Amino acid sequence: MQLKKEHCTGCGYCVLVCPYDALTSNGWAELIPANCTDCNLCVYACPSDCFTPEPEFPLKPYHPRVKDEYDVVIIGSGLGGLMAGAALAQAGRSVAVFEKLGFPGGRYTELDYKGAAVTTGAWTNLGPKSHIGRFLAELGIELEYTSIADVGLAEQYTLRFPDGRHYASLFDLLTPAARKAWLKAVLRGGEEAMRRGRGGAGEQGSRGAGEKSNPALQPSNLPTFQPFDFAQDKPSNPSTSLRTSPPTFQLSTLSAADYIAQFSNDPDLLAAVEAIAATASGLSSQAMPASEYIQITLDGREAGRDFAMPVGGVRAIIKALTRALRQAGGELFVRSPVAEILTVPSVHPAEELVGTQGNLKHAEFLQVPPSSYLRSNLTATGIKLADGRTIRSRIVLHNGGPHRFIQLVGETNLPPDYLARLTSLKGVECAALFGATREPLFADAPITMTPCCRRVVGVFAPTLLDPRLSKHGLHLFDAFFPVYSDDRTAELELALADLRDLFPNFDEVVQWTVPMFFTGTWPGTESGQTFGQIGDDRLDPVTPIQNCFLVGMDVKGSGVAGDLIPLGVRRVLELLG
């Protein structure tokens, strides 16, 4: 096996799938030739094309039987692609999903490693009350969840500082004055979101059409706000108090850190907000708009003690969606990379969608919103697979991110302003150290937020909710951290130093670890939840190419990381009628 290390983005998937421990990682994949059997499993696990088989051990030809034509083809079997595929198949469309990797789910599944279910990126989905949970229920998918209430826990997260301090909850950490300040900041932010009719995600709010609004945002549940001196617990003079709220906030243009600081300058509160924002999005509280922080906080509070993960991990979601897709007549093809989105010149853009079979409502979903970009003069007609076969379709959905979309369509086929928008997106580079210990690192909540660390911002313990995720009785942890330099090995060492500070017995109890970096062409997301990239300012699912739409993490919506994906899927389903 030949390893092109310069292509490696550090995801670690190759380490997870190798049955002979022939691969290791210190931020970059390392091949151990003596252990390699040239089984080629790493080739189908790598999203970055790092591996080339030796000539004497070529890849076996893989040509799954596909039809010549479908109503809808979907590129990528991530969460958004599978959700859209299952829903469209249930609506009677002929659907085919094509996945480059050897497994569906992308960053939202798990792979087996040393008897443990190791996430490929995502942690959990907040449970049945989340956007993901509601969408699955509407598809008729019934999952078994394990909530914090089910396992006898009271909090979604605790807080642990590297100086040894440990708190059972955010309220346990804060002084009475800081606690009141934080509550008022969240309630005032929710009130402002309702007043503007945005909820962080445009006129539909963060829920999107078809979902009920967050009851925590209803006007009857929000107090009337007046400037308040939190230290004295009485109304203040707006002209003299630095922590007085102005009459209105531009929540989408004010950072979460600056917004909270207007209510309180308590250093522990500000440090906790930093850790929560970074854990939820991979961004600092200075880079995250206040509106996004408020929405994330309200979504978490709505989940309450129903905060949960599916039994079997997030992979249970992918398995359920795959099953729903196939039961409705849809098809999923793994190890089937797409080389090109096929297009032809548009004769009359408004008529291209109707076709000979169709009930598509072209007049509704081809109308370009005022904020969208100019349409091209091209219409998508299908895809070309890497093996050379072409497949016709009336609709193409892309679930592979903006960078890959540009490659598949071609730069010259996109309007310059739209191309500039895609290439100027600010992504999130982040990492996780996934591991197993012989004793639990903590046991009072599934998540420990870790303010004031050098790198680690939060640690998730999936086996606290579902011990069956580890077949050998070990305790799993997933330590998440933003990446601030190109030296992944140095970033990893800083994260390990944080874990040793947070858990003094770490080296004594750790059994194994796998570093997983999401950088370069395989980032945590290509569209971070930062200024100009939240709510309705995220990418419109309607692309300039007729009949071609986007789904996935980059599309319009607000919420906790991957939990916003169903919001963009809903928009596409509404457009397709």
DAHUNOR-V261338 format. One record per pair of residues at least 12 apart in sequence whose ideal C-beta (glycine too) atoms are under 10 Angstrom apart, sorted by the first residue. I is the first residue (numbers start at 1). J is the second residue. Records with the same first field share a line. If there is no record, write none. Layout:
I=J, J
This chain:
1=14, 18, 22, 23, 31, 33, 36, 37, 38, 39, 40, 42, 43, 50, 51, 52, 53, 54, 57
2=31, 50, 51, 52, 53, 54, 55
3=23, 28, 29, 30, 31, 33, 36, 42, 46, 50, 51, 52
4=29, 46, 48, 49, 50, 51, 52
5=28, 29, 30, 31, 50
6=28, 48, 50
7=28, 29, 46, 48, 49, 50, 51, 520, 521
8=25, 27, 28, 29, 30, 46, 48, 49, 50, 51, 488, 517, 519, 520, 522
9=27, 28, 29, 46, 47, 48, 50, 429, 488, 517, 518, 519, 520, 521, 522, 523
10=25, 26, 27, 28, 29, 48, 429, 431, 483, 488, 489, 491, 492, 515, 516, 517, 518, 519, 520, 522
11=25, 29, 45, 46, 47, 48, 50, 107, 120, 121, 431, 515, 516, 517, 518, 519, 520, 522
12=24, 25, 27, 29, 45, 111, 113, 118, 120, 431, 432, 433, 434, 514, 515, 516, 517, 518
13=29, 41, 42, 44, 45, 46, 47, 48, 101, 102, 103, 107, 111, 118, 120, 121, 514, 516, 522
14=29, 31, 41, 42, 43, 44, 45, 46, 48, 50, 51
15=29, 30, 42, 45, 111, 113, 118, 514, 515, 516
16=41, 42, 45, 110, 111, 112, 113, 114, 116, 118, 119, 120, 434, 514, 516
17=39, 41, 42, 43, 44, 45, 46, 101, 102, 103, 111, 112, 113
18=31, 32, 35, 36, 37, 39, 41, 42, 45, 113
19=35, 37, 39, 41
20=32, 34, 35, 36, 37, 39, 41
21=35, 36, 114
22=34, 35, 36, 37, 38, 39, 41, 42
23=35, 36, 41, 42, 45, 51
24=514, 515
25=488, 489, 492, 513, 514, 515, 516, 517
26=488, 489, 492, 493, 515
27=431, 483, 486, 487, 488, 489, 490, 491, 492, 493, 515, 516, 517, 519
28=50, 488, 489, 515, 517
29=42, 46, 48, 50, 51
31=50, 51
36=54, 57
37=57
38=53, 54, 56, 57, 58
39=53, 57
40=53, 54, 57, 58, 59, 60, 102
41=102
42=102
43=59, 101, 102, 335
44=59, 62, 99, 100, 101, 102, 103, 334, 335, 337
45=101, 102, 103, 111, 120
46=100, 101, 102, 522
47=100, 101, 106, 107, 120, 400, 404, 521, 522
48=519, 520, 521, 522
49=100, 337, 521
59=335
61=387
62=102, 333, 334, 335, 336, 387
63=335, 336, 385, 387, 388, 389
64=98, 331, 332, 333, 334, 335, 336, 385, 387
65=331, 333
66=96, 98, 331, 333, 336, 385, 389, 391
67=94, 96, 331, 391, 392, 393
68=382, 389, 390, 391, 392
69=94, 96, 357, 381, 382, 390, 391, 392, 393, 394
70=93, 94, 95, 96, 97, 330, 331, 382, 383, 391, 392, 393, 394, 395, 396
71=88, 89, 91, 92, 93, 94, 95, 96, 355, 357, 358, 360, 393, 394, 395, 576
72=84, 85, 88, 89, 91, 93, 94, 95, 96, 97, 330, 393, 394, 395, 396, 397, 547, 549, 576
73=85, 94, 95, 96, 97, 98, 331, 338, 341, 342, 380, 382, 383, 391, 392, 393, 394, 395, 396, 397, 398
74=88, 95, 96, 97, 98, 99, 325, 330, 332, 338, 383, 393, 395, 396, 397, 398, 399, 400, 549, 551
75=97, 98, 99, 100, 336, 337, 338, 341, 383, 396, 397, 398, 399, 400, 404, 405, 408, 548, 551
76=97, 98, 99, 100, 101, 104, 106, 338, 397, 398, 399, 400, 401, 404, 551, 552
77=97, 98, 99, 100, 101, 103, 104, 105, 106, 108, 109, 318, 321, 322, 325, 332, 333, 334, 336, 399, 400
78=97, 99, 101, 104, 105, 106, 107, 108, 109, 120, 121, 122, 318, 399, 400, 401, 551, 552, 553, 562, 565
79=104, 105, 106, 107, 108, 109, 122, 125, 132, 135, 314, 317, 318, 321, 399, 551, 552, 553, 562, 563, 565, 566, 569
80=106, 108, 397, 398, 399, 400, 541, 550, 551, 552, 553, 554, 555, 562, 564, 565, 566, 567, 568, 569, 572
81=97, 98, 99, 104, 105, 106, 321, 325, 332, 397, 398, 399, 400, 551, 552, 565, 569
82=97, 99, 104, 105, 106, 108, 109, 317, 318, 319, 320, 321, 322, 324, 325, 330, 332, 399, 551, 569
83=132, 135, 136, 139, 317, 321, 324, 325, 399, 551, 552, 565, 566, 568, 569, 570, 572, 573
84=97, 321, 325, 395, 397, 399, 541, 549, 551, 552, 565, 566, 568, 569, 570, 572, 573, 576
85=97, 321, 322, 324, 325, 326, 328, 330, 331, 332, 397, 399, 551, 569
86=135, 136, 139, 140, 141, 320, 321, 322, 323, 324, 325, 326, 327, 328, 330, 569
87=135, 138, 139, 321, 324, 325, 328, 330, 566, 569, 570, 572, 573, 576
88=325, 328, 330, 395, 397, 569, 572, 573, 576
89=139, 324, 325, 326, 327, 328, 329, 330, 331
90=138, 139, 140, 324, 325, 327, 328, 329, 330
91=328, 359, 573, 576, 577
92=328, 329, 359
93=328, 329, 330, 357, 358, 359, 360, 393, 394, 395, 576
94=329, 330, 331, 357, 393, 394
95=325, 328, 329, 330, 331, 332, 393, 395, 397
96=325, 330, 331, 332, 333, 336, 383, 391, 393
97=321, 322, 325, 330, 331, 332, 333, 334, 336, 397, 399
98=331, 332, 333, 334, 335, 336, 337, 338, 383, 385, 386, 391, 399, 400
99=332, 333, 334, 335, 336, 337, 338, 399, 400
100=334, 335, 336, 337, 338, 386, 400, 404
101=120, 334, 335, 336, 337
102=334, 335
103=120, 315, 318, 334, 335
104=315, 318, 319, 321, 322, 325, 332, 333, 334
105=119, 120, 121, 122, 314, 315, 317, 318, 319, 321, 322
106=120, 121, 122, 318, 399, 400, 401, 522, 552, 553, 562
107=119, 120, 121, 122, 314, 516, 518, 522, 523, 524, 525, 553, 561, 562
108=120, 121, 122, 123, 125, 132, 314, 315, 317, 318, 321, 553, 561, 562, 565
109=121, 122, 313, 314, 315, 316, 317, 318, 319
110=122, 312, 313, 314, 315, 316, 318, 462, 469
111=315, 514
112=315, 471
113=434, 436, 512, 514
114=436, 470, 471, 472, 474, 511, 512, 514
115=436, 469, 470, 471, 472, 473, 474
116=313, 434, 435, 436, 462, 463, 469, 470, 471, 472, 474, 475, 476, 511, 512, 514
117=312, 313, 314, 315, 316, 462, 463, 466, 468, 469, 470, 471, 476
118=313, 432, 434, 435, 436, 462, 469, 476, 478, 514, 516
119=313, 314, 315, 432, 434, 460, 462, 469, 476, 478, 516
120=314, 315, 318, 434, 516, 518
121=314, 430, 432, 478, 516, 518, 522, 524, 525, 561, 562
122=309, 313, 314, 315, 317, 318, 478, 561, 562, 563, 565
123=279, 280, 309, 313, 314, 432, 446, 447, 458, 460, 462, 478, 480, 560, 561, 562
124=145, 156, 303, 307, 308, 309, 310, 313, 314, 446, 447, 460, 462, 465, 478, 560, 562, 563
125=143, 145, 303, 307, 308, 309, 310, 314, 317, 560, 561, 562, 563, 565, 566
126=156, 299, 300, 302, 303, 304, 306, 307, 308, 309, 559, 560, 563
127=143, 145, 146, 147, 148, 156, 302, 303, 304, 305, 306, 307, 308, 309, 310
128=142, 143, 145, 147, 303, 306, 308, 310
129=145, 147, 214, 299, 302, 303, 304, 306, 307, 308
130=299, 300, 302, 303, 306, 307, 308, 559, 560, 562, 563, 566
131=206, 207, 208, 211, 299, 557, 558, 559, 560, 562, 563, 564, 565, 566, 567, 569, 570
132=310, 314, 317, 559, 560, 562, 563, 564, 565, 566
133=145, 303, 306, 308, 310, 317, 563, 566
134=207, 208, 210, 211, 212, 566
135=208, 210, 211, 317, 321, 563, 565, 566, 567, 569, 570, 573
136=310, 317, 320, 321, 324, 566
138=210, 211, 566, 570
139=320, 321, 324, 325, 328
140=320, 324, 327, 328
141=316, 317, 320, 321, 323, 324
142=320
143=308, 309, 310, 311, 312, 316, 317, 319, 320
144=308, 310, 311, 312, 316, 466
145=306, 307, 308, 309, 310, 311, 316, 465, 466
146=308, 309, 310, 311, 312, 446, 462, 464, 465, 466, 467, 468
147=303, 304, 305, 306, 307, 308, 309, 446, 465
148=303, 304, 305, 306, 307, 308, 309, 445, 446, 447, 464, 465
149=304, 305, 306, 307, 308
150=305, 306, 308, 311, 465, 466
151=308, 443, 446, 464, 465, 466, 467
153=305, 307, 443, 444, 445, 446, 464, 465
154=168, 169, 305, 444, 445
155=167, 168, 169, 170, 171, 172, 305, 307, 444, 445, 446, 447
156=169, 170, 300, 301, 303, 304, 305, 306, 307, 308, 445, 446, 447, 449
157=169, 170, 272, 275, 276, 279, 300, 307, 444, 445, 446, 447, 448, 449, 458, 459, 460
158=170, 172, 173, 442, 443, 444, 445, 446, 447, 448, 449, 450
159=172, 173, 174, 268, 271, 272, 275, 276, 445, 447, 448, 449, 450, 451, 452, 458
160=275, 441, 442, 444, 448, 449, 450, 451, 452, 453, 456, 458, 459, 501, 502, 503
161=173, 268, 271, 272, 275, 449, 450, 451, 452, 453, 501, 502
162=450, 451, 452, 453, 454, 456, 497, 498, 499, 500, 501, 502
163=452, 501, 502
164=501, 502, 504
165=268, 451, 452
166=442, 444, 448, 502
167=268, 272, 448, 449, 451
168=444, 445
169=444, 445
170=182, 268, 269, 272, 273, 276, 449
171=183
173=266, 268, 269, 271, 272, 449, 451
174=264, 266, 268, 269, 272
175=230, 231, 264, 266, 268, 269
176=230, 233
177=229, 230, 231, 232, 233, 243, 264, 266, 269
178=230, 231, 260, 263, 264, 265, 266, 267, 268, 269, 270, 272
179=230, 264, 266, 269
180=228, 230, 231, 233, 263, 264
181=228, 230, 231, 243, 260, 261, 262, 263, 264, 265, 266, 269
182=230, 260, 263, 264, 266, 269, 272, 273, 297
183=223, 263
184=223, 225, 226, 228, 230, 243, 245, 263, 264
185=225, 243, 245, 249, 256, 259, 260, 261, 262, 263, 264, 269, 273, 290, 293, 294, 297
186=216, 222, 260, 263, 293, 294, 297, 298, 301
187=216, 217, 221, 222, 223, 225, 294, 298
188=222, 223, 225, 228, 245, 248, 249, 251, 259, 262, 263, 294
189=217, 222, 225, 245, 249, 251, 254, 256, 259, 260, 263, 290, 291, 293, 294, 295, 297, 298
190=214, 216, 217, 218, 219, 221, 222, 251, 294, 295, 297, 298, 301
191=217, 219, 221, 222, 223, 224, 225, 249, 294
192=222, 225, 245, 247, 248, 249, 250, 251, 290, 291, 294
193=205, 206, 214, 217, 222, 249, 251, 252, 290, 291, 294, 295, 298, 535, 558
194=213, 214, 217, 218, 219, 221, 222
195=219, 222, 248, 249
196=248, 249, 250, 251, 252, 291
198=251, 252, 291, 295, 534, 535, 536, 558
199=213, 214, 217, 291, 294, 295, 298, 535, 558
200=217, 251, 252, 289, 290, 291, 292, 293, 294, 295, 296, 298, 299, 529, 534, 535, 536, 557, 558, 559, 564
201=291, 292, 295, 534, 535, 536, 537, 538, 556, 557, 558, 559, 564, 567, 568
202=534, 535, 536, 537, 538, 556, 557, 558, 567, 571
203=535, 536
204=535, 536, 556, 557, 567, 570, 571, 574
205=217, 295, 535, 557, 558, 567
206=291, 292, 294, 295, 296, 298, 299, 534, 535, 557, 558, 559, 560, 563, 564, 567
207=299, 557, 558, 559, 566, 567, 570
208=556, 557, 558, 559, 564, 566, 567, 568, 569, 570, 571, 573, 574
209=567, 570, 571, 573, 574
210=566, 567, 570, 573, 574
211=566, 567, 570
214=295, 298, 299, 301, 302
215=298, 302
216=297, 298, 299, 301, 302
217=294, 295, 298, 302
225=245, 247
226=238, 244, 245, 247
227=239, 241, 243, 244, 245, 246, 247
228=241, 243, 244, 245, 263
229=241, 243, 244
230=243, 244, 263, 264, 265, 266
231=243, 264
241=262
242=261, 262, 265
243=261, 262, 263, 264, 265
244=262, 263
245=259, 262, 263
246=262
249=262, 290, 291, 294
250=289, 290, 291
251=289, 290, 291, 292, 293, 294, 295, 534
252=289, 290, 291, 292, 531, 532, 534, 535, 536, 537, 558
253=289, 290, 291, 531, 532
254=289, 290, 291, 293, 531
255=277, 283, 284, 285, 286, 287, 288, 289, 290, 292, 293, 530, 531
256=270, 273, 274, 276, 277, 281, 283, 284, 285, 286, 287, 288, 289, 290, 291, 292, 293, 294, 296, 297
257=270, 273, 274, 277, 284, 285, 286, 287, 288, 290, 293
258=285, 286, 290
259=273, 285, 288, 289, 290, 291, 293, 294
260=272, 273, 274, 277, 285, 290, 293
261=273, 285
262=290
267=451, 452
268=451, 452
269=451
270=285, 451
271=285, 449, 450, 451, 452, 453
272=285, 449, 450, 451, 452
273=285, 288, 293, 297, 449, 451
274=286, 288, 449, 451, 452, 457
275=448, 449, 450, 451, 452, 453, 456, 457, 458
276=288, 293, 296, 297, 300, 447, 449, 451, 457, 458
277=292, 293, 296, 297, 457, 529
278=428, 430, 449, 450, 451, 455, 456, 457, 458, 480, 481, 482
279=296, 447, 448, 449, 450, 456, 457, 458, 459, 460, 480, 481, 482, 560, 561
280=292, 293, 295, 296, 297, 299, 300, 457, 458, 480, 529, 559, 560, 561, 563
281=293, 296, 428, 430, 482, 524, 525, 528, 529, 530, 534, 559, 560, 561
282=427, 428, 429, 430, 431, 457, 480, 481, 482, 483, 518, 523, 524, 525, 528, 529, 530, 561
283=426, 428, 430, 482, 524, 525, 528, 529, 530
284=457, 482, 484, 530
286=530
287=426, 428, 482, 528, 529, 530, 531
288=528, 529, 530, 531, 534
289=529, 530, 531, 532, 533, 534, 535, 537, 558
291=529, 534, 535, 558
292=529, 530, 531, 533, 534, 535, 558, 559, 560, 564
293=529
294=558
295=529, 534, 535, 557, 558, 559, 560, 564
296=529, 558, 559, 560, 561, 563, 564
297=560
298=559
299=558, 559, 560, 563, 564
300=559, 560
303=560, 563
307=445, 446, 447, 465
308=446, 465, 466
309=446, 460, 462, 464, 465, 466, 469
310=465, 466
311=465, 466, 468, 469
312=466, 468, 469
313=462, 465, 466, 468, 469, 476
314=462, 562
315=469
316=466
333=385
335=386
336=383, 385, 386, 387, 389
337=385, 386, 387, 400
338=383, 384, 385, 386, 391, 396, 398, 400, 404, 407, 408
339=383, 384, 385, 386, 387, 388, 389, 390, 407, 408
340=382, 383, 384, 385, 386, 390, 407, 408, 409, 410
341=378, 380, 381, 382, 383, 384, 396, 398, 405, 407, 408, 409, 410, 413, 543, 545, 548
342=378, 379, 380, 381, 382, 383, 384, 390, 391, 392, 393, 396, 408, 409
343=376, 377, 378, 379, 380, 381, 382, 396, 409, 410, 413, 545, 546, 547, 548
344=377, 378, 379, 380, 381, 382, 546
345=376, 377, 378, 379
346=375, 376, 377, 378, 379, 380, 545, 546, 547
347=377, 379
348=379, 546
349=362, 366, 368, 375, 376, 377, 378, 379, 546, 547
350=362, 363, 366, 367, 546
351=366, 379, 546
352=366, 378, 379, 380, 381, 394, 546, 547
353=365, 366, 379, 394, 395, 546, 547, 575, 576, 577
354=394
355=393, 394, 395, 547
356=394
357=394
358=394, 395, 577
359=576, 577
360=394, 395, 547, 575, 576, 577
361=574, 575, 576, 577
362=546, 547, 575, 577
364=574, 575, 576, 577
365=541, 542, 547, 549, 571, 572, 574, 575, 576, 577
366=542, 546, 547, 575
367=542, 575
368=540, 542, 544
369=536, 540, 542
371=536, 537, 540
372=418, 539, 540, 542, 543, 544
373=414, 415, 416, 417, 418, 419, 420, 421, 422, 540, 542, 543, 544
374=415, 416, 417, 418, 544
375=415, 418, 542, 543, 544, 545, 546
376=409, 413, 414, 415, 418, 543, 544, 545, 546, 548
377=413, 415, 544, 545, 546
378=409, 410, 413, 414, 544, 545, 546, 547, 548
379=394, 396, 545, 546, 547, 548
380=393, 394, 395, 396, 397, 398, 408, 409, 543, 545, 546, 547, 548, 549
381=393, 394, 396, 546, 547, 548
382=394, 395, 396, 547
383=396, 398, 408
384=408
393=547, 548
394=547, 576
395=547, 548, 549, 572, 575, 576
396=408, 409, 543, 545, 546, 547, 548, 549
397=541, 547, 548, 549, 550, 551, 552, 569, 572, 576
398=541, 543, 545, 548, 549, 550, 551, 552, 554
399=549, 550, 551, 552, 553, 554, 555, 565, 569
400=526, 550, 551, 552
401=422, 425, 427, 521, 522, 523, 525, 526, 527, 550, 552, 553, 554
402=419, 421, 422, 423, 425, 427, 526, 527, 539, 543, 550, 552, 554
403=422, 423, 425, 427, 520, 521, 522, 523, 526, 554
404=521, 526
405=422, 526, 539, 543, 545, 548, 550, 552, 554
406=418, 419, 422, 423
407=521
408=548
409=543, 544, 545, 548
411=423
413=544, 545
414=543, 544, 545
415=544, 545
417=544
418=539, 540, 543, 544, 545
419=544
421=539, 540
422=526, 527, 539, 543, 554
424=532
425=525, 526, 527, 528, 530, 532, 533, 538, 539, 554
426=525, 526, 527, 528, 529, 530, 531, 532, 533
427=518, 519, 520, 523, 524, 525, 526, 527, 528, 530, 533, 554
428=482, 483, 518, 519, 523, 524, 525, 526, 527, 528, 529, 530, 553, 561
429=482, 483, 484, 485, 486, 488, 491, 517, 518, 519, 520, 522, 523, 524, 525, 528
430=457, 480, 481, 482, 483, 491, 516, 517, 518, 519, 523, 524, 525, 528
431=455, 456, 479, 480, 481, 482, 483, 488, 491, 492, 495, 515, 516, 517, 518, 519, 524
432=456, 458, 459, 460, 477, 478, 479, 480, 481, 495, 514, 515, 516, 517, 518, 524
433=455, 456, 459, 477, 478, 479, 480, 481, 492, 495, 496, 498, 499, 513, 514, 515, 516, 517
434=460, 462, 476, 477, 478, 479, 480, 512, 513, 514, 515, 516
435=474, 475, 476, 477, 478, 479, 499, 506, 509, 510, 511, 512, 513, 514, 515
436=463, 470, 472, 473, 474, 475, 476, 477, 509, 510, 511, 512, 513, 514
437=461, 463, 474, 475, 476, 477, 503, 505, 506, 508, 509, 510, 511, 512, 513
438=472, 473, 474, 475, 508, 509, 510, 511
439=474, 475, 503, 505, 508, 509, 510
440=461, 463, 464, 474, 475, 476, 477, 503, 509
441=459, 461, 464, 475, 476, 477, 479, 499, 502, 503, 505, 506, 509, 510
442=459, 461, 464, 475, 477, 502, 503
443=461, 464, 475
444=461, 464
445=460, 461, 464
446=459, 460, 461, 462, 463, 464, 465, 466
447=459, 460, 461, 464, 478, 480
448=460, 461, 477, 479, 502, 503
450=479, 480, 481, 498, 499, 501, 502
452=498, 501
453=479, 481, 494, 495, 497, 498, 499, 501, 502
454=481, 484, 491, 493, 494, 495, 497, 498, 501
455=479, 480, 481, 482, 483, 484, 490, 491, 492, 493, 494, 495, 496, 497, 498, 499
456=479, 480, 481, 482, 494, 495, 496, 497, 498, 499, 501, 502
457=479, 480, 481, 482, 495, 498
458=478, 479, 480, 481
459=477, 478, 479, 480, 481, 498, 499, 502, 503
460=476, 477, 478, 479, 480
461=475, 476, 477, 478
462=475, 476, 477, 478
463=475, 476, 477
464=476, 477
470=511
472=511
474=509, 510, 511, 512
475=509, 511
476=511
477=499, 503, 506, 510, 513
478=516
479=495, 496, 498, 499, 502, 503, 513, 515
480=495, 516, 524
481=494, 495, 498, 499, 517
482=524
483=495, 517, 518, 519, 523, 524
486=519, 520
488=515, 517, 519
489=515
491=515, 517, 519
492=513, 515, 517
495=513, 515
496=510, 513, 515
499=513
523=553
524=553, 561, 562
525=552, 553, 554, 561, 562
526=539, 552, 553, 554
527=539, 552, 553, 554, 555
528=553, 554
529=553, 557, 558, 559, 560, 561, 564
533=554
534=556, 557, 558, 559, 564
535=556, 557, 558, 559, 564, 567
536=556, 557, 558
537=556, 558
538=550, 553, 554, 555, 556, 557, 558, 564, 567, 568
539=552, 553, 554, 555, 556, 568
540=555, 556, 568, 571
541=554, 555, 556, 568, 569, 570, 571, 572, 573, 574, 575, 576
542=555, 571, 572, 575
549=568, 571, 572, 575, 576
550=568, 571, 572
551=565, 566, 568, 569, 570, 571, 572, 573
552=564, 565, 568, 569
553=565, 568
554=568
555=567, 568, 569, 570, 571, 572
556=568, 570, 571
557=569, 570, 571
